Amino acid sequence: MTQEIIKVEGMSCMHCQLRVKKAVEDVEGVQRADVNLQTKQVTVELEEGKANLEKVRAAIREAGYEPI
Ligand SMILES: [Cu+2]
């Protein structure tokens, strides 16, 4: 398992936090996502081999937020 941290702009409340978490966790190969509103960081746990960070970033963008 690989852990990656993505910084995401645009999240302002718990609703955003849950939206991003759900969007990221729906991506294939993602086992778990933790969103920290204060640091604006999304910690993503990815399965080895299936990990595709670009898909994760695209899912965040589709949910309406901006990965940096
Ligand atoms: Cu919000």
PDB file of the backbone (N, CA, C, O) and the ligand in Angstrom, with CONECT records:
HET     CU  A 101       1
ATOM      1  N   MET A   1       0.838  -1.206   0.000  1.00  0.00           N
ATOM      2  CA  MET A   1       0.000   0.000   0.000  1.00  0.00           C
ATOM      3  C   MET A   1       0.870   1.252   0.000  1.00  0.00           C
ATOM      4  O   MET A   1       1.884   1.330   0.693  1.00  0.00           O
ATOM      5  N   THR A   2       0.448   2.211  -0.785  1.00  0.00           N
ATOM      6  CA  THR A   2       1.170   3.473  -0.887  1.00  0.00           C
ATOM      7  C   THR A   2       0.328   4.587  -0.291  1.00  0.00           C
ATOM      8  O   THR A   2      -0.894   4.596  -0.435  1.00  0.00           O
ATOM      9  N   GLN A   3       0.961   5.497   0.358  1.00  0.00           N
ATOM     10  CA  GLN A   3       0.225   6.634   0.888  1.00  0.00           C
ATOM     11  C   GLN A   3       0.687   7.915   0.192  1.00  0.00           C
ATOM     12  O   GLN A   3       1.880   8.192   0.068  1.00  0.00           O
ATOM     13  N   GLU A   4      -0.303   8.678  -0.255  1.00  0.00           N
ATOM     14  CA  GLU A   4       0.018   9.942  -0.926  1.00  0.00           C
ATOM     15  C   GLU A   4      -0.776  11.053  -0.268  1.00  0.00           C
ATOM     16  O   GLU A   4      -1.872  10.836   0.249  1.00  0.00           O
ATOM     17  N   ILE A   5      -0.207  12.236  -0.297  1.00  0.00           N
ATOM     18  CA  ILE A   5      -0.931  13.383   0.243  1.00  0.00           C
ATOM     19  C   ILE A   5      -1.140  14.403  -0.869  1.00  0.00           C
ATOM     20  O   ILE A   5      -0.197  14.830  -1.536  1.00  0.00           O
ATOM     21  N   ILE A   6      -2.405  14.781  -1.049  1.00  0.00           N
ATOM     22  CA  ILE A   6      -2.738  15.777  -2.077  1.00  0.00           C
ATOM     23  C   ILE A   6      -3.310  16.991  -1.378  1.00  0.00           C
ATOM     24  O   ILE A   6      -4.174  16.870  -0.510  1.00  0.00           O
ATOM     25  N   LYS A   7      -2.835  18.142  -1.751  1.00  0.00           N
ATOM     26  CA  LYS A   7      -3.395  19.365  -1.197  1.00  0.00           C
ATOM     27  C   LYS A   7      -4.567  19.804  -2.077  1.00  0.00           C
ATOM     28  O   LYS A   7      -4.462  19.813  -3.303  1.00  0.00           O
ATOM     29  N   VAL A   8      -5.675  20.165  -1.445  1.00  0.00           N
ATOM     30  CA  VAL A   8      -6.880  20.503  -2.205  1.00  0.00           C
ATOM     31  C   VAL A   8      -7.420  21.864  -1.757  1.00  0.00           C
ATOM     32  O   VAL A   8      -7.643  22.111  -0.572  1.00  0.00           O
ATOM     33  N   GLU A   9      -7.620  22.736  -2.749  1.00  0.00           N
ATOM     34  CA  GLU A   9      -8.194  24.051  -2.463  1.00  0.00           C
ATOM     35  C   GLU A   9      -9.703  24.019  -2.669  1.00  0.00           C
ATOM     36  O   GLU A   9     -10.207  23.252  -3.490  1.00  0.00           O
ATOM     37  N   GLY A  10     -10.416  24.849  -1.927  1.00  0.00           N
ATOM     38  CA  GLY A  10     -11.844  25.039  -2.170  1.00  0.00           C
ATOM     39  C   GLY A  10     -12.757  24.367  -1.156  1.00  0.00           C
ATOM     40  O   GLY A  10     -13.973  24.553  -1.203  1.00  0.00           O
ATOM     41  N   MET A  11     -12.189  23.586  -0.235  1.00  0.00           N
ATOM     42  CA  MET A  11     -13.033  22.931   0.764  1.00  0.00           C
ATOM     43  C   MET A  11     -13.231  23.880   1.948  1.00  0.00           C
ATOM     44  O   MET A  11     -12.270  24.406   2.508  1.00  0.00           O
ATOM     45  N   SER A  12     -14.504  24.087   2.316  1.00  0.00           N
ATOM     46  CA  SER A  12     -14.744  25.052   3.388  1.00  0.00           C
ATOM     47  C   SER A  12     -15.537  24.504   4.568  1.00  0.00           C
ATOM     48  O   SER A  12     -15.551  25.109   5.640  1.00  0.00           O
ATOM     49  N   CYS A  13     -16.182  23.388   4.383  1.00  0.00           N
ATOM     50  CA  CYS A  13     -16.980  22.869   5.496  1.00  0.00           C
ATOM     51  C   CYS A  13     -16.993  21.349   5.482  1.00  0.00           C
ATOM     52  O   CYS A  13     -16.350  20.714   4.646  1.00  0.00           O
ATOM     53  N   MET A  14     -17.742  20.772   6.429  1.00  0.00           N
ATOM     54  CA  MET A  14     -17.765  19.330   6.552  1.00  0.00           C
ATOM     55  C   MET A  14     -18.417  18.673   5.337  1.00  0.00           C
ATOM     56  O   MET A  14     -18.116  17.528   4.998  1.00  0.00           O
ATOM     57  N   HIS A  15     -19.305  19.409   4.694  1.00  0.00           N
ATOM     58  CA  HIS A  15     -19.955  18.883   3.496  1.00  0.00           C
ATOM     59  C   HIS A  15     -18.911  18.670   2.382  1.00  0.00           C
ATOM     60  O   HIS A  15     -18.887  17.629   1.726  1.00  0.00           O
ATOM     61  N   CYS A  16     -18.072  19.660   2.195  1.00  0.00           N
ATOM     62  CA  CYS A  16     -16.998  19.558   1.194  1.00  0.00           C
ATOM     63  C   CYS A  16     -16.079  18.385   1.535  1.00  0.00           C
ATOM     64  O   CYS A  16     -15.692  17.593   0.675  1.00  0.00           O
ATOM     65  N   GLN A  17     -15.751  18.307   2.818  1.00  0.00           N
ATOM     66  CA  GLN A  17     -14.852  17.263   3.295  1.00  0.00           C
ATOM     67  C   GLN A  17     -15.389  15.873   2.932  1.00  0.00           C
ATOM     68  O   GLN A  17     -14.651  15.010   2.455  1.00  0.00           O
ATOM     69  N   LEU A  18     -16.690  15.680   3.169  1.00  0.00           N
ATOM     70  CA  LEU A  18     -17.300  14.383   2.877  1.00  0.00           C
ATOM     71  C   LEU A  18     -17.392  14.126   1.383  1.00  0.00           C
ATOM     72  O   LEU A  18     -17.214  12.999   0.921  1.00  0.00           O
ATOM     73  N   ARG A  19     -17.674  15.191   0.629  1.00  0.00           N
ATOM     74  CA  ARG A  19     -17.764  15.057  -0.830  1.00  0.00           C
ATOM     75  C   ARG A  19     -16.439  14.601  -1.415  1.00  0.00           C
ATOM     76  O   ARG A  19     -16.386  13.701  -2.252  1.00  0.00           O
ATOM     77  N   VAL A  20     -15.369  15.243  -0.956  1.00  0.00           N
ATOM     78  CA  VAL A  20     -14.042  14.897  -1.469  1.00  0.00           C
ATOM     79  C   VAL A  20     -13.672  13.478  -1.039  1.00  0.00           C
ATOM     80  O   VAL A  20     -13.151  12.694  -1.831  1.00  0.00           O
ATOM     81  N   LYS A  21     -13.944  13.168   0.205  1.00  0.00           N
ATOM     82  CA  LYS A  21     -13.624  11.826   0.710  1.00  0.00           C
ATOM     83  C   LYS A  21     -14.327  10.755  -0.132  1.00  0.00           C
ATOM     84  O   LYS A  21     -13.721   9.765  -0.542  1.00  0.00           O
ATOM     85  N   LYS A  22     -15.623  10.983  -0.378  1.00  0.00           N
ATOM     86  CA  LYS A  22     -16.396   9.994  -1.121  1.00  0.00           C
ATOM     87  C   LYS A  22     -15.916   9.894  -2.570  1.00  0.00           C
ATOM     88  O   LYS A  22     -15.790   8.797  -3.114  1.00  0.00           O
ATOM     89  N   ALA A  23     -15.650  11.045  -3.187  1.00  0.00           N
ATOM     90  CA  ALA A  23     -15.188  11.057  -4.577  1.00  0.00           C
ATOM     91  C   ALA A  23     -13.876  10.291  -4.715  1.00  0.00           C
ATOM     92  O   ALA A  23     -13.685   9.520  -5.655  1.00  0.00           O
ATOM     93  N   VAL A  24     -12.978  10.520  -3.761  1.00  0.00           N
ATOM     94  CA  VAL A  24     -11.666   9.862  -3.830  1.00  0.00           C
ATOM     95  C   VAL A  24     -11.802   8.367  -3.552  1.00  0.00           C
ATOM     96  O   VAL A  24     -11.161   7.546  -4.208  1.00  0.00           O
ATOM     97  N   GLU A  25     -12.630   8.026  -2.590  1.00  0.00           N
ATOM     98  CA  GLU A  25     -12.765   6.607  -2.242  1.00  0.00           C
ATOM     99  C   GLU A  25     -13.476   5.811  -3.335  1.00  0.00           C
ATOM    100  O   GLU A  25     -13.375   4.584  -3.370  1.00  0.00           O
ATOM    101  N   ASP A  26     -14.187   6.492  -4.218  1.00  0.00           N
ATOM    102  CA  ASP A  26     -14.845   5.813  -5.331  1.00  0.00           C
ATOM    103  C   ASP A  26     -13.881   5.467  -6.461  1.00  0.00           C
ATOM    104  O   ASP A  26     -14.230   4.693  -7.353  1.00  0.00           O
ATOM    105  N   VAL A  27     -12.684   6.026  -6.436  1.00  0.00           N
ATOM    106  CA  VAL A  27     -11.712   5.764  -7.495  1.00  0.00           C
ATOM    107  C   VAL A  27     -11.122   4.363  -7.301  1.00  0.00           C
ATOM    108  O   VAL A  27     -10.790   3.960  -6.186  1.00  0.00           O
ATOM    109  N   GLU A  28     -11.003   3.634  -8.414  1.00  0.00           N
ATOM    110  CA  GLU A  28     -10.459   2.283  -8.350  1.00  0.00           C
ATOM    111  C   GLU A  28      -9.036   2.301  -7.802  1.00  0.00           C
ATOM    112  O   GLU A  28      -8.210   3.119  -8.207  1.00  0.00           O
ATOM    113  N   GLY A  29      -8.768   1.400  -6.887  1.00  0.00           N
ATOM    114  CA  GLY A  29      -7.424   1.297  -6.326  1.00  0.00           C
ATOM    115  C   GLY A  29      -7.229   2.093  -5.055  1.00  0.00           C
ATOM    116  O   GLY A  29      -6.197   1.975  -4.393  1.00  0.00           O
ATOM    117  N   VAL A  30      -8.220   2.905  -4.710  1.00  0.00           N
ATOM    118  CA  VAL A  30      -8.126   3.684  -3.470  1.00  0.00           C
ATOM    119  C   VAL A  30      -8.779   2.890  -2.334  1.00  0.00           C
ATOM    120  O   VAL A  30      -9.940   2.492  -2.419  1.00  0.00           O
ATOM    121  N   GLN A  31      -8.019   2.677  -1.295  1.00  0.00           N
ATOM    122  CA  GLN A  31      -8.562   1.931  -0.160  1.00  0.00           C
ATOM    123  C   GLN A  31      -9.205   2.846   0.854  1.00  0.00           C
ATOM    124  O   GLN A  31     -10.189   2.497   1.505  1.00  0.00           O
ATOM    125  N   ARG A  32      -8.628   4.022   0.972  1.00  0.00           N
ATOM    126  CA  ARG A  32      -9.121   4.904   2.009  1.00  0.00           C
ATOM    127  C   ARG A  32      -8.643   6.325   1.747  1.00  0.00           C
ATOM    128  O   ARG A  32      -7.545   6.541   1.236  1.00  0.00           O
ATOM    129  N   ALA A  33      -9.483   7.287   2.105  1.00  0.00           N
ATOM    130  CA  ALA A  33      -9.089   8.691   1.982  1.00  0.00           C
ATOM    131  C   ALA A  33      -9.453   9.421   3.266  1.00  0.00           C
ATOM    132  O   ALA A  33     -10.553   9.263   3.796  1.00  0.00           O
ATOM    133  N   ASP A  34      -8.530  10.208   3.748  1.00  0.00           N
ATOM    134  CA  ASP A  34      -8.806  11.039   4.917  1.00  0.00           C
ATOM    135  C   ASP A  34      -8.611  12.493   4.544  1.00  0.00           C
ATOM    136  O   ASP A  34      -7.570  12.875   4.010  1.00  0.00           O
ATOM    137  N   VAL A  35      -9.624  13.301   4.828  1.00  0.00           N
ATOM    138  CA  VAL A  35      -9.574  14.701   4.452  1.00  0.00           C
ATOM    139  C   VAL A  35      -9.423  15.554   5.707  1.00  0.00           C
ATOM    140  O   VAL A  35     -10.209  15.447   6.648  1.00  0.00           O
ATOM    141  N   ASN A  36      -8.415  16.387   5.699  1.00  0.00           N
ATOM    142  CA  ASN A  36      -8.209  17.313   6.803  1.00  0.00           C
ATOM    143  C   ASN A  36      -8.528  18.729   6.320  1.00  0.00           C
ATOM    144  O   ASN A  36      -7.814  19.297   5.494  1.00  0.00           O
ATOM    145  N   LEU A  37      -9.606  19.276   6.850  1.00  0.00           N
ATOM    146  CA  LEU A  37     -10.047  20.604   6.412  1.00  0.00           C
ATOM    147  C   LEU A  37      -9.056  21.698   6.783  1.00  0.00           C
ATOM    148  O   LEU A  37      -8.825  22.623   6.005  1.00  0.00           O
ATOM    149  N   GLN A  38      -8.474  21.591   7.969  1.00  0.00           N
ATOM    150  CA  GLN A  38      -7.584  22.645   8.442  1.00  0.00           C
ATOM    151  C   GLN A  38      -6.308  22.757   7.609  1.00  0.00           C
ATOM    152  O   GLN A  38      -5.878  23.854   7.255  1.00  0.00           O
ATOM    153  N   THR A  39      -5.707  21.593   7.300  1.00  0.00           N
ATOM    154  CA  THR A  39      -4.473  21.619   6.517  1.00  0.00           C
ATOM    155  C   THR A  39      -4.758  21.535   5.019  1.00  0.00           C
ATOM    156  O   THR A  39      -3.844  21.660   4.205  1.00  0.00           O
ATOM    157  N   LYS A  40      -6.037  21.320   4.650  1.00  0.00           N
ATOM    158  CA  LYS A  40      -6.457  21.162   3.250  1.00  0.00           C
ATOM    159  C   LYS A  40      -5.771  19.980   2.585  1.00  0.00           C
ATOM    160  O   LYS A  40      -5.550  19.975   1.374  1.00  0.00           O
ATOM    161  N   GLN A  41      -5.440  18.985   3.385  1.00  0.00           N
ATOM    162  CA  GLN A  41      -4.729  17.835   2.850  1.00  0.00           C
ATOM    163  C   GLN A  41      -5.623  16.604   2.793  1.00  0.00           C
ATOM    164  O   GLN A  41      -6.382  16.311   3.717  1.00  0.00           O
ATOM    165  N   VAL A  42      -5.505  15.897   1.676  1.00  0.00           N
ATOM    166  CA  VAL A  42      -6.203  14.627   1.540  1.00  0.00           C
ATOM    167  C   VAL A  42      -5.145  13.521   1.553  1.00  0.00           C
ATOM    168  O   VAL A  42      -4.274  13.469   0.686  1.00  0.00           O
ATOM    169  N   THR A  43      -5.235  12.665   2.526  1.00  0.00           N
ATOM    170  CA  THR A  43      -4.319  11.532   2.611  1.00  0.00           C
ATOM    171  C   THR A  43      -4.995  10.332   1.959  1.00  0.00           C
ATOM    172  O   THR A  43      -6.076   9.906   2.366  1.00  0.00           O
ATOM    173  N   VAL A  44      -4.336   9.802   0.946  1.00  0.00           N
ATOM    174  CA  VAL A  44      -4.935   8.733   0.153  1.00  0.00           C
ATOM    175  C   VAL A  44      -4.109   7.459   0.298  1.00  0.00           C
ATOM    176  O   VAL A  44      -2.894   7.462   0.103  1.00  0.00           O
ATOM    177  N   GLU A  45      -4.784   6.386   0.638  1.00  0.00           N
ATOM    178  CA  GLU A  45      -4.113   5.084   0.687  1.00  0.00           C
ATOM    179  C   GLU A  45      -4.478   4.317  -0.572  1.00  0.00           C
ATOM    180  O   GLU A  45      -5.647   4.039  -0.842  1.00  0.00           O
ATOM    181  N   LEU A  46      -3.443   3.983  -1.335  1.00  0.00           N
ATOM    182  CA  LEU A  46      -3.649   3.348  -2.641  1.00  0.00           C
ATOM    183  C   LEU A  46      -3.109   1.926  -2.640  1.00  0.00           C
ATOM    184  O   LEU A  46      -2.080   1.641  -2.027  1.00  0.00           O
ATOM    185  N   GLU A  47      -3.814   1.037  -3.333  1.00  0.00           N
ATOM    186  CA  GLU A  47      -3.319  -0.320  -3.502  1.00  0.00           C
ATOM    187  C   GLU A  47      -2.147  -0.306  -4.463  1.00  0.00           C
ATOM    188  O   GLU A  47      -2.171   0.394  -5.475  1.00  0.00           O
ATOM    189  N   GLU A  48      -1.119  -1.083  -4.144  1.00  0.00           N
ATOM    190  CA  GLU A  48       0.038  -1.194  -5.033  1.00  0.00           C
ATOM    191  C   GLU A  48      -0.421  -1.685  -6.405  1.00  0.00           C
ATOM    192  O   GLU A  48      -1.269  -2.573  -6.500  1.00  0.00           O
ATOM    193  N   GLY A  49       0.132  -1.115  -7.448  1.00  0.00           N
ATOM    194  CA  GLY A  49      -0.180  -1.593  -8.792  1.00  0.00           C
ATOM    195  C   GLY A  49      -1.402  -0.931  -9.398  1.00  0.00           C
ATOM    196  O   GLY A  49      -1.394  -0.560 -10.572  1.00  0.00           O
ATOM    197  N   LYS A  50      -2.462  -0.778  -8.598  1.00  0.00           N
ATOM    198  CA  LYS A  50      -3.677  -0.151  -9.126  1.00  0.00           C
ATOM    199  C   LYS A  50      -3.664   1.351  -8.894  1.00  0.00           C
ATOM    200  O   LYS A  50      -4.563   2.071  -9.329  1.00  0.00           O
ATOM    201  N   ALA A  51      -2.639   1.806  -8.209  1.00  0.00           N
ATOM    202  CA  ALA A  51      -2.597   3.204  -7.827  1.00  0.00           C
ATOM    203  C   ALA A  51      -2.501   4.116  -9.042  1.00  0.00           C
ATOM    204  O   ALA A  51      -1.616   3.957  -9.882  1.00  0.00           O
ATOM    205  N   ASN A  52      -3.410   5.062  -9.125  1.00  0.00           N
ATOM    206  CA  ASN A  52      -3.339   6.039 -10.198  1.00  0.00           C
ATOM    207  C   ASN A  52      -3.723   7.404  -9.634  1.00  0.00           C
ATOM    208  O   ASN A  52      -4.897   7.751  -9.507  1.00  0.00           O
ATOM    209  N   LEU A  53      -2.701   8.144  -9.309  1.00  0.00           N
ATOM    210  CA  LEU A  53      -2.923   9.427  -8.652  1.00  0.00           C
ATOM    211  C   LEU A  53      -3.631  10.423  -9.562  1.00  0.00           C
ATOM    212  O   LEU A  53      -4.354  11.301  -9.092  1.00  0.00           O
ATOM    213  N   GLU A  54      -3.417  10.278 -10.879  1.00  0.00           N
ATOM    214  CA  GLU A  54      -4.082  11.201 -11.809  1.00  0.00           C
ATOM    215  C   GLU A  54      -5.600  11.017 -11.770  1.00  0.00           C
ATOM    216  O   GLU A  54      -6.353  11.985 -11.881  1.00  0.00           O
ATOM    217  N   LYS A  55      -6.042   9.763 -11.611  1.00  0.00           N
ATOM    218  CA  LYS A  55      -7.482   9.514 -11.513  1.00  0.00           C
ATOM    219  C   LYS A  55      -8.048  10.122 -10.241  1.00  0.00           C
ATOM    220  O   LYS A  55      -9.170  10.629 -10.219  1.00  0.00           O
ATOM    221  N   VAL A  56      -7.254  10.062  -9.192  1.00  0.00           N
ATOM    222  CA  VAL A  56      -7.688  10.639  -7.919  1.00  0.00           C
ATOM    223  C   VAL A  56      -7.844  12.150  -8.076  1.00  0.00           C
ATOM    224  O   VAL A  56      -8.835  12.734  -7.637  1.00  0.00           O
ATOM    225  N   ARG A  57      -6.857  12.767  -8.704  1.00  0.00           N
ATOM    226  CA  ARG A  57      -6.915  14.219  -8.907  1.00  0.00           C
ATOM    227  C   ARG A  57      -8.095  14.602  -9.802  1.00  0.00           C
ATOM    228  O   ARG A  57      -8.761  15.609  -9.564  1.00  0.00           O
ATOM    229  N   ALA A  58      -8.345  13.795 -10.828  1.00  0.00           N
ATOM    230  CA  ALA A  58      -9.478  14.064 -11.722  1.00  0.00           C
ATOM    231  C   ALA A  58     -10.803  13.965 -10.960  1.00  0.00           C
ATOM    232  O   ALA A  58     -11.713  14.764 -11.180  1.00  0.00           O
ATOM    233  N   ALA A  59     -10.904  12.980 -10.063  1.00  0.00           N
ATOM    234  CA  ALA A  59     -12.138  12.804  -9.288  1.00  0.00           C
ATOM    235  C   ALA A  59     -12.368  14.005  -8.371  1.00  0.00           C
ATOM    236  O   ALA A  59     -13.504  14.435  -8.174  1.00  0.00           O
ATOM    237  N   ILE A  60     -11.303  14.532  -7.824  1.00  0.00           N
ATOM    238  CA  ILE A  60     -11.422  15.713  -6.956  1.00  0.00           C
ATOM    239  C   ILE A  60     -11.905  16.908  -7.778  1.00  0.00           C
ATOM    240  O   ILE A  60     -12.763  17.673  -7.338  1.00  0.00           O
ATOM    241  N   ARG A  61     -11.344  17.056  -8.969  1.00  0.00           N
ATOM    242  CA  ARG A  61     -11.753  18.153  -9.856  1.00  0.00           C
ATOM    243  C   ARG A  61     -13.225  18.021 -10.253  1.00  0.00           C
ATOM    244  O   ARG A  61     -13.971  19.000 -10.272  1.00  0.00           O
ATOM    245  N   GLU A  62     -13.624  16.778 -10.572  1.00  0.00           N
ATOM    246  CA  GLU A  62     -15.022  16.542 -10.954  1.00  0.00           C
ATOM    247  C   GLU A  62     -15.984  16.867  -9.818  1.00  0.00           C
ATOM    248  O   GLU A  62     -17.119  17.282 -10.050  1.00  0.00           O
ATOM    249  N   ALA A  63     -15.519  16.672  -8.590  1.00  0.00           N
ATOM    250  CA  ALA A  63     -16.373  16.965  -7.432  1.00  0.00           C
ATOM    251  C   ALA A  63     -16.460  18.480  -7.187  1.00  0.00           C
ATOM    252  O   ALA A  63     -17.251  18.940  -6.363  1.00  0.00           O
ATOM    253  N   GLY A  64     -15.639  19.240  -7.911  1.00  0.00           N
ATOM    254  CA  GLY A  64     -15.722  20.697  -7.812  1.00  0.00           C
ATOM    255  C   GLY A  64     -14.618  21.352  -7.002  1.00  0.00           C
ATOM    256  O   GLY A  64     -14.738  22.517  -6.622  1.00  0.00           O
ATOM    257  N   TYR A  65     -13.559  20.632  -6.736  1.00  0.00           N
ATOM    258  CA  TYR A  65     -12.459  21.181  -5.928  1.00  0.00           C
ATOM    259  C   TYR A  65     -11.159  21.136  -6.709  1.00  0.00           C
ATOM    260  O   TYR A  65     -11.061  20.477  -7.745  1.00  0.00           O
ATOM    261  N   GLU A  66     -10.158  21.850  -6.195  1.00  0.00           N
ATOM    262  CA  GLU A  66      -8.933  22.018  -6.968  1.00  0.00           C
ATOM    263  C   GLU A  66      -7.711  21.365  -6.305  1.00  0.00           C
ATOM    264  O   GLU A  66      -7.170  21.892  -5.334  1.00  0.00           O
ATOM    265  N   PRO A  67      -7.288  20.221  -6.838  1.00  0.00           N
ATOM    266  CA  PRO A  67      -6.066  19.624  -6.303  1.00  0.00           C
ATOM    267  C   PRO A  67      -4.850  20.419  -6.769  1.00  0.00           C
ATOM    268  O   PRO A  67      -4.786  20.848  -7.921  1.00  0.00           O
ATOM    269  N   ILE A  68      -3.895  20.612  -5.879  1.00  0.00           N
ATOM    270  CA  ILE A  68      -2.705  21.388  -6.237  1.00  0.00           C
ATOM    271  C   ILE A  68      -1.508  20.468  -6.470  1.00  0.00           C
ATOM    272  O   ILE A  68      -0.416  20.943  -6.781  1.00  0.00           O
TER     273      ILE A  68
HETATM  274 CU    CU A 101     -18.585  22.834   2.108  1.00  0.00          CU2+
END
